[in-house]
Amino acid sequence: MQYCQNHFVYFVTNKNRTVLYVGVTSLLGERIYKHFHGLIPGFSAKYNCRYLIYFEQYDYITNAIKREKQIKGWRREKKLALIASTNPNFKFLNADVQEL
């Protein structure tokens, strides 16, 4: 099991905050840069999910992956409530994670 304290579950959204994408990474700043510039093919690029609105940090990648899978199984309303619990205005957090 890899211990690092730098494993993240995160949500990105589009400009109008109408689409949610949840992912997991060990390099959050780099991953958000790639989302912002459309460098990750697939769902997030197709729907212009470029803006970080939520993240959680984990010590072990296995725990982060488990949490990501849990969240992916939730209904949209529950995901929105989770985001609102720490970011009630759904502020874009990209600039806040450049060093993570």
N, C-alpha and C positions, 0 to 999 in steps of 0.2 A: 504494500500500500504506500502510495507516495504522499509524504507529509511536506507541506510547504506554506500553509496559510495564505496562499495566493490562488485559490480556486474560486471561481465566481459563477453564480447563476444570474442571468440578467434578462431584462426585457428591452427590446428596441421597438420603436414605433415609427410611423410615417409622419410627415409634417402636420397633417390634420388630426393625428392621434386616433385614427380609426382602425388601424391594423396593429396586432400585437405579435411579436416573435419572441420566443423564449429560447435561450441558448446557454451553454456552459463553456467556460474557458479558463485557462490559467494566466492569460495575459490580457486583462480587460482593456487597458488603454489601447493596445495594438488591435484588438478585435473590434473595438468601437471605431477606430480609425478606418479599418477595412470596411465595416458596414457603411460608414459615412460616405466613403468614396466608391461604393458599389463594387468592391473587389471580392465579395463572397457571393458566388453564384447560387441561385436557388430562390427560395421563398422570399427571403429578406431583400434581395436585389429586385426581384420581380415587383414587389409591393413597396419599394422605396423605404424600407425600415432602416433608417439611418440615425435615429435619435434615441439615446439611452434614457430610460425613465425609471429604472429600478435595478438594483443588484443586491445580492447577498454574498457574503464571503465565507469560505469554508477552509478548514485545515487539510482535509483529505478530498482528493478528486472523486473518490467513490461516493462520498456523502453529497458532493455537488451534483453528480450524475443522478443519484437517487432522488434528490430534491427536484431536479429538472424534470425527470419523468413523472413525479408526483404532480407538479404544476401543470404539465402538458395535459394531464387527465382531467383538469378542472374545467368547469364552465367559465365563459368569459366574465361573468359577473364576479365570480370569486377571484379571478386574476386581477380585475380592476380594483377590488377591495384591498387586495394585498398591496398593490402599487400605491393606492391612496393612503394606506396606513403610514407610509413614510414620505410620500411625495404627493400631498393632496391636490396640488395644482398641476400635476403631471408636467413639471418643469423638465426641460431637456438638461441632462446631466453630463453631456459629452465633455465639457471643459473641466469638470470636477474629477475626471478619472484619467487624465493624461499621464499621470505618474504611476498608476497602478499596473 
